[in-house]
Amino acid sequence: RRTKSDLDTLNELTRLLAPPVWLNNLEMTRANVNLAGEAEQAAPLLKILDTSPLFRNSEFAIGIVRSQTGEIFRIRAQREEAAR
């Protein structure tokens, strides 16, 4: 069951964070998902994640850092399954 839940989470992140967003780090626990990567605009990502039935209470773990190609982010979100 946990493997299916983790795979569902990974598939949902892939669907929600479509290119040009990319991740260079993804950590999943039963309760949380931590994402680090780059996007043209990082601020809208919180709302995008929270519209999914799999995530809630998304927040930036650190502030957004501008780069030459976009914005670098680190986001922490609770997995909805953990609330059940």
HELIX and SHEET records of a PDB file:
HELIX    1   1 ARG A    2  LEU A   16  1                                  15    
HELIX    2   2 PRO A   44  ASP A   50  1                                   7    
HELIX    3   3 GLU A   80  ALA A   83  5                                   4    
SHEET    1   A 4 TRP A  22  MET A  28  0                                        
SHEET    2   A 4 ASN A  32  ALA A  39 -1                                        
SHEET    3   A 4 GLU A  71  ARG A  79 -1                                        
SHEET    4   A 4 PHE A  55  PHE A  60 -1                                        
SHEET    1   B 4 TRP A  22  MET A  28  0                                        
SHEET    2   B 4 ASN A  32  ALA A  39 -1                                        
SHEET    3   B 4 GLU A  71  ARG A  79 -1                                        
SHEET    4   B 4 VAL A  65  ARG A  66 -1                                        
END                                                                             
